[in-house]
Amino acid sequence: MSWRTIPLRNVILALLEKRQGVLIDKELIRLLKALRDTTTPSELNRTLMELEICGLVHVQQITKSKRKIERVTSRRYLTIAED
């Protein structure tokens, strides 16, 4: 195991910028394999969840086995009346 100089979250955000802010999970995995030697599915899921909690990406399930990862460009907050 070797140290990685660029965190996975930064790599994912950079890939999303290159792809106009939208990626399918299979495509993301393929691109990550080209850039990094090993990225486990649990590591990827944990990083995507962290990015979604921070409000940087939105992960949407398209089918049972396919997800769409989308970069959030603007934050919109709902008031209590809009909820």
Secondary structure as GFF3:
##gff-version 3
##sequence-region A 1 83
A	DSSP	alpha_helix	8	18	.	.	.	ID=ss1
A	DSSP	beta_strand	22	24	.	.	.	ID=ss2
A	DSSP	alpha_helix	25	35	.	.	.	ID=ss3
A	DSSP	alpha_helix	41	53	.	.	.	ID=ss4
A	DSSP	beta_strand	57	63	.	.	.	ID=ss5
A	DSSP	beta_strand	66	71	.	.	.	ID=ss6
###
